[in-house]
């Protein structure tokens, strides 16, 4: 992105690149939040095995051969190509102001940023954010369903898996013909995206494997915590709190620590008036909710923050 990058923030694609050594999948019964745990652990073991011999070496070779400025430019172009779909989902989530900023970011980087090679928008205060149909479904109250771990995709759930299918179907890059290179361009982006994310997150992912008593459960916990922050961001239209880091990660395989009394926080003041952008979002949200009520026959409302 710009001259500064956010701290380690795993996404679905980043965790999909988290492929380590093969781990046994037996000896773990299904839990309430992971009813397909035996199957998921088997897929996780397969995922790690593939990384040991294919994806891990490929990502490290990519990082060693391609200079950092070029990798950064490729990352900027990949992020820029995502912006139209992100703006569309911002609008579907009833955040027109945010959608306008995303659109402005895309136009600025596509022109002054030379097709997205440079993240000019970041430097003027419009950072990149991830979004998709899975987050849009979560914003309107669709529950995630069972946790899934799928090779080449990584941690997911039923809602996000369907959302990813919708993201692919509506990707404008799949509709564009560049001479005879329609398929090559469409598939090259996720390959480069995965290589770059796998290379950049290598140290953090190894730390999870070394620090955790159960890396599978820790990755699941990190994915769910990170996804909860992203869904809350889709609900409010505002950047969420810092994504859980390795220090904040709850290790499900570790013995429980003694509870620490929470320090009293400062008194919270209630604003007398909502910001103009929040008011615009509220009115758009009401407009979007009306057809949903007609289709469902019930008073369907979007999920509220808090």
C-alpha positions in Angstrom: 0.0 0.0 0.0 1.4 3.4 0.8 4.5 4.4 2.6 3.2 2.7 5.8 1.6 -0.7 6.0 -0.8 -1.9 8.7 0.4 -4.4 11.3 -0.1 -8.1 10.6 -3.7 -8.5 9.6 -4.6 -12.0 8.4 -7.3 -12.2 5.9 -9.0 -15.2 4.4 -6.5 -15.2 1.5 -3.6 -14.7 3.9 -4.6 -17.6 6.1 -5.3 -19.6 3.0 -1.5 -19.3 2.4 -0.8 -20.5 5.9 0.4 -24.0 4.9 2.8 -25.8 7.2 3.9 -29.3 7.9 1.4 -32.1 7.8 -0.3 -32.6 11.2 -2.4 -35.6 12.3 -6.1 -35.1 12.1 -7.2 -37.8 14.6 -8.0 -37.6 18.3 -10.2 -34.4 18.1 -13.9 -34.6 18.5 -16.2 -32.1 16.9 -17.1 -29.0 19.0 -20.2 -26.9 18.9 -18.5 -24.1 17.0 -16.7 -26.5 14.7 -19.1 -29.4 14.0 -17.0 -30.6 11.1 -13.7 -30.5 13.1 -12.4 -34.0 12.1 -12.9 -33.3 8.4 -11.5 -29.7 8.8 -8.4 -31.0 10.6 -7.8 -33.5 7.8 -8.1 -30.7 5.2 -5.8 -28.5 7.3 -3.2 -31.3 7.4 -3.4 -31.6 3.6 -3.1 -27.9 3.3 0.1 -27.8 5.4 1.6 -30.7 3.5 1.1 -29.0 0.1 2.9 -25.9 1.5 5.9 -27.8 2.7 6.7 -29.0 -0.9 5.0 -26.4 -3.2 3.6 -23.2 -1.9 6.0 -22.3 0.9 9.1 -22.7 -1.4 7.4 -20.8 -4.2 6.4 -17.9 -1.9 10.0 -17.7 -0.5 11.5 -17.8 -4.0 9.1 -15.1 -5.1 10.2 -12.9 -2.1 13.9 -13.6 -2.8 13.8 -13.0 -6.5 11.3 -10.1 -6.9 12.6 -6.8 -5.3 10.5 -5.3 -2.6 9.5 -2.2 -4.5 8.2 -4.3 -7.4 6.3 -6.6 -5.0 4.9 -3.5 -3.4 3.7 -2.2 -6.8 2.1 -5.5 -7.6 0.3 -5.5 -4.2 -0.9 -2.0 -4.9 -2.3 -2.9 -8.4 -4.0 -6.0 -6.9 -5.6 -3.9 -4.2 -6.7 -1.3 -6.7 -8.4 -3.9 -8.9 -10.5 -4.8 -5.9 -11.8 -1.3 -5.3 -14.9 -1.3 -7.6 -16.3 -4.4 -5.9 -15.4 -3.0 -2.5 -17.3 0.2 -3.3 -20.3 -1.8 -4.5 -20.4 -3.7 -1.2 -19.9 -0.5 0.8 -23.1 0.8 -0.9 -25.0 -2.5 -0.3 -24.1 -2.1 3.4 -25.8 1.3 3.4 -22.6 3.3 3.7 -22.7 5.7 0.7 -20.1 8.0 2.1 -17.6 5.2 2.5 -18.5 4.0 -1.0 -17.8 7.4 -2.3 -14.4 7.4 -0.6 -13.6 4.0 -2.1 -14.6 5.2 -5.5 -12.4 8.3 -5.1 -9.5 6.1 -4.0 -9.9 3.9 -7.1 -10.0 6.9 -9.5 -7.1 8.7 -7.8 -4.8 5.6 -7.8 -5.8 4.6 -11.3 -4.8 8.0 -12.7 -2.2 9.8 -10.5 -1.0 6.4 -9.2 -0.3 5.1 -12.7 -2.9 2.3 -12.8 -2.6 1.6 -9.1 1.2 1.0 -9.0 1.4 3.8 -6.3 -1.0 4.1 -3.5 -1.5 7.9 -3.7 -4.9 7.7 -1.9 -3.3 6.2 1.2 -1.0 9.1 1.5 -3.9 11.6 1.4 -5.9 9.8 4.1 -8.0 7.2 2.2 -6.6 3.8 3.2 -7.6 0.5 1.5 -10.1 -1.7 3.3 -11.3 -5.2 2.5 -14.9 -5.9 1.7 -17.1 -8.5 0.0 -20.5 -10.2 -0.2 -19.7 -12.3 2.8 -19.3 -9.1 4.9 -22.5 -7.7 3.3 -24.5 -10.7 4.3 -23.1 -10.5 7.8 -24.1 -6.8 7.9 -27.7 -7.7 7.2 -27.8 -10.4 9.9 -26.9 -13.6 8.0 -25.3 -16.0 10.4 -21.9 -17.5 9.5 -22.9 -21.1 9.8 -20.4 -23.9 10.6 -16.6 -23.3 10.4 -14.9 -24.8 7.4 -11.3 -25.3 6.4 -10.8 -25.9 2.7 -7.5 -26.5 0.9 -6.4 -23.6 -1.3 -9.0 -21.3 0.4 -8.3 -21.7 4.1 -10.5 -20.9 7.0 -14.1 -19.9 6.1 -17.7 -20.7 6.9 -20.9 -21.3 4.9 -21.8 -17.6 4.6 -18.3 -16.5 3.5 -17.9 -19.4 1.1 -21.1 -18.3 -0.7 -19.9 -14.7 -0.5 -16.6 -15.6 -2.1 -18.6 -17.3 -4.9 -20.6 -14.1 -5.4 -17.3 -12.1 -5.4 -15.9 -14.2 -8.2 -19.1 -14.1 -10.2 -19.3 -10.3 -10.1 -15.6 -9.6 -10.5 -15.3 -7.2 -13.4 -11.9 -8.5 -14.3 -13.6 -11.8 -15.4 -15.7 -9.8 -18.0 -12.8 -7.9 -19.6 -11.1 -9.3 -22.6 -7.4 -8.2 -22.9 -6.7 -9.5 -26.4 -6.7 -13.3 -25.9 -5.6 -13.1 -22.2 -9.0 -13.0 -20.5 -8.4 -16.2 -18.5 -4.7 -15.6 -17.9 -5.3 -12.1 -16.4 -8.3 -13.3 -14.3 -6.3 -16.2 -12.7 -2.9 -14.5 -12.5 -4.2 -12.0 -9.9 -5.2 -14.5 -7.2 -1.9 -16.5 -7.8 0.2 -13.3 -7.3 -2.0 -12.3 -4.4 -1.5 -15.6 -2.6 2.2 -15.7 -3.2 2.6 -12.2 -1.9 0.5 -12.7 1.2 2.1 -16.1 1.9 5.6 -14.5 1.7 4.7 -11.5 3.8 3.0 -13.5 6.6 5.6 -16.3 6.8 7.2 -15.2 10.1 3.9 -14.6 11.8 2.5 -17.9 10.7 5.6 -19.7 11.9 5.2 -18.0 15.2 1.6 -19.3 15.5 2.9 -22.8 14.9 5.8 -22.4 17.4 3.8 -20.7 20.2 0.5 -22.6 20.1 -0.3 -25.9 21.6 -2.8 -26.5 18.8 -2.0 -24.5 15.7 -5.3 -25.5 14.0 -7.4 -24.3 16.9 -5.3 -21.1 17.1 -5.8 -20.3 13.4 -9.5 -20.9 13.8 -9.6 -18.6 16.7 -7.6 -15.9 14.9 -9.8 -16.2 11.8 -13.0 -15.9 13.9 -11.8 -12.9 15.9 -10.5 -11.2 12.7 -13.8 -11.9 10.9 -15.8 -10.5 13.8 -13.9 -7.2 13.5 -14.6 -7.1 9.8 -18.3 -7.8 10.2 -18.5 -5.1 12.8 -16.8 -2.7 10.4 -19.4 -3.6 7.8 -22.2 -2.8 10.3 -20.8 0.5 11.4 -19.1 1.7 8.2 -16.1 2.7 10.4 -12.7 1.2 10.7 -12.8 -1.4 13.5 -10.4 -1.7 16.4 -7.0 -3.2 15.8 -7.2 -6.7 14.4 -6.2 -9.3 17.0 -2.4 -9.8 16.9 -0.3 -12.8 18.0 0.0 -11.3 21.5 -3.8 -11.0 21.8 -4.5 -14.4 20.3 -6.4 -16.8 22.7 -4.7 -20.2 22.4 -7.5 -22.8 22.7 -4.9 -25.5 23.4 -3.3 -23.7 26.3 -4.2 -24.1 30.0 -6.5 -21.2 31.2 -4.8 -18.3 32.9 -6.0 -16.6 36.0 -8.5 -13.8 35.3 -7.1 -10.3 35.6 -9.5 -7.7 37.0 -10.4 -5.1 34.4 -9.4 -1.6 35.1 -12.3 0.9 35.1 -12.6 2.7 31.9 -13.3 6.4 31.4 -16.8 7.6 31.5 -18.5 7.4 28.1 -20.3 10.4 26.8 -23.2 10.1 24.4 -23.1 12.5 21.5 -26.1 14.7 21.2 -26.2 14.5 17.4 -25.0 11.9 14.9 -22.5 12.8 12.3 -23.8 13.8 8.8 -22.3 10.7 7.3 -23.9 8.5 9.9 -27.3 10.1 9.2 -26.8 9.5 5.5 -26.0 5.9 6.2 -29.1 5.5 8.4 -31.4 6.8 5.7 -29.9 4.6 3.0 -30.1 1.6 5.4 -33.8 2.3 5.8 -34.3 2.5 2.0 -32.5 -0.8 1.5 -34.4 -2.5 4.3 -37.8 -1.8 2.8 -37.6 -4.2 -0.2 -36.2 -6.8 2.1 -39.3 -6.5 4.3 -41.6 -6.9 1.3 -39.8 -10.0 0.2 -39.5 -11.6 3.6 -42.9 -10.6 4.9 -41.4 -9.6 8.2 -39.8 -6.4 9.6 -36.3 -7.3 8.6 -33.8 -4.8 9.9 -30.0 -4.6 9.5 -27.8 -5.6 12.3 -27.0 -2.7 14.6 -23.7 -1.8 16.1 -23.0 -2.7 19.6 
